Amino acid sequence: MKPPCELVVSKILPSIRAAIVRILVNEHKMKQTEISAILGITQSAISQYTTSTRAADEYLYRLFPEIEEYAREIADKIVKEGIRGDQISLCIPCMSIRKSKKFCEYHKQFSKLNQCKICYVNSSSI
């Protein structure tokens, strides 16, 4: 069994990061090298996010449309306030998604579990 936090780290957070990168490139016309320096990730990773070869799970984006909302808020802060990657808190998006029933269902599917309430049990202690 994979715990919910592992699912967040392997699927949700990369999806948020990818959405941030796509918004910065496509809407704010930022260069990959500039985004790389701001987020503290490689230019190669930026390229993979923009070409959807990394973190391109469309099902995940449909299941959690709030990923786009959080990414847009963060991209706006990067552009308007000049925040950098180490100043970005993903705790609020993470906790919000983790506490949802649809995340619990996604976790069950991902972990191939039928009877599991770990997301509900642990969300009260977040």
N, C-alpha and C positions, 0 to 999 in steps of 0.2 A: 504494500500500500504506500502511496505517495501522500505525505501530509499536505494540507492546503497551502502552507507557506512555500513548499517546493513548486507547486503549481503556479503560484503567484510569481515566483522568481523566474520560472522557465517559460511562462506564457504571457501573463498579464503585464508585467513590467517591461519586457521587450516590446510588447505591442504599443504601450504608451510611448516609449522612447521612439519607436518607428513612426508613430503618428506625429510626434513633435518634430522629428526630422523632416517628414514630408511637408508639414505646414510651413516650416522655416524655409525650405527650398522652393516650394511651389507658390506660396502666397507672399512670402517676404523676400523672395529672390536672394536669399543668402547663399554664399558659396560653401561648398562642402568643407573646405579647409577651415573656414571661419566657424562653422557649426561644430566641427571636430574639436577645435580649441575650446569652445564654450562648454560643450558637454563632457569633454575629457574622454572621448572615445576616438578610435582611429578613423581616418578618412575612408578607409576601406569599409568599415562598418556603416558609415554614412552612405556610401555608395550602395551597399547591399540593402539598406533600408529604403532608399529612393527607387531602386529597381525591383523592390518586393522579393528579393531573394533571401531576406532574413525577416522574421517576424511578420509574415504575410498571411496570417490565418484569417481569412475573410469571415469564416463562421464565428470566430471570436469577436470580431468587430460588430457583427450583426447581433450577437448575443449580449454584448456589453457596449451599447452605443455611447455610454458615458466615457469610454476610453477617449473618444474623439473630443468630447467636451473638456475633459481634464487636459488633454494634450493642447487644445487651443488656448486654455487659460495659461498654461505654462509657457507656450510659445509667445504669447502676448507679453508675459512678464520678461521673457528673455529680450524681446525687441524693445519694449517700452521702458523697462526698468534696468536693463543691462545685467540681469542676474546670470550667474554661471551654473554649470552642472552641479557643483558641490553645494550650491545654495538652494537647489530644487528639492522640495520635500514631496516624496511620493507616498507619504504615510496616509494622507487623507484619501487619495484615490484608492490606495490599497485597502484600507479599512472599510471604506464604503462598499467596494466590490465584494470583499470577503464576507461582509455581513448580509449579503443578499441571498435570497432563496435560489436564484438562478446560478449563483456561484456554487452553492451546495450541490445542485443538480449537475453542474459541469464537473465538479470534483468527483462525484459518484461515477459519472460516465468515463472520465479520464482514468480513474483508479479501478474501474470495472467492479464497483461495489453496488450491492443492492440495499443493504441496511447500514446506513452510516449517518450519524448526526454530529460528527466532529466539527463541522463548520458552525453549526448552531451553538454547540457547547463552548467552543473556543472564542466565538465572536463576542460573547459577553465579557470575556476577560481581556479583550484588546484594549 
